[in-house]
């Protein structure tokens, strides 16, 4: 599958809060680095990251733009509460091997009524 097709599957699984479908899109040793968080590596860490996130909040990804360039898929997104972000996905052999996401963690925490770190 092309990178953009993998990304479309990612969005569908994300919006369904389907942790197992998301994990299957990643290579065994994939790295997911949301820049507001520490990078996570491998299926178990990625599974835990998504499971914990979907337990804490209801998240929805509304795609604004999606691009493909070689082995990369790029997405600009927003959510129903107004948060915006973008993600870069390196996809090899139809698996995400690396993902980096940019979004405003402080706004996310406030919108979802989650505690704001005091550090």
DAJOVEN-V977667 format. One record per pair of residues at least 12 apart in sequence whose C-alpha atoms are under 6 Angstrom apart, sorted by sequence separation. I is the first residue (numbers start at 1). GAP is how many residues later the second one is. D is the distance in Angstrom with one decimal. If there is no record, write none. Layout:
I|GAP|D ; I|GAP|D
This chain:
30|12|5.2 ; 64|12|5.5 ; 75|12|5.2 ; 88|12|5.3 ; 29|13|4.3 ; 64|13|5.1 ; 74|13|5.7 ; 87|13|5.6 ; 28|14|5.5 ; 63|14|4.6 ; 74|14|4.7 ; 87|14|4.2 ; 28|15|5.6 ; 62|15|5.5 ; 86|15|5.8 ; 62|16|5.2 ; 73|16|5.2 ; 86|16|5.4 ; 62|17|5.7 ; 72|17|5.6 ; 85|17|5.4 ; 61|18|5.4 ; 72|18|4.6 ; 85|18|4.5 ; 60|19|5.5 ; 71|19|5.8 ; 72|19|5.9 ; 71|20|5.3 ; 15|45|5.3 ; 4|64|5.7 ; 32|66|5.9 ; 33|66|5.9 ; 34|66|5.5 ; 30|67|4.4 ; 31|67|4.9 ; 32|67|4.7 ; 33|67|4.7 ; 34|67|4.5 ; 35|67|5.8 ; 27|68|5.3 ; 30|68|5.6 ; 4|69|5.4 ; 26|69|5.0 ; 27|69|5.8 ; 3|70|5.3 ; 25|70|5.4 ; 26|70|4.4 ; 27|70|5.5 ; 3|88|5.8 ; 1|93|5.4
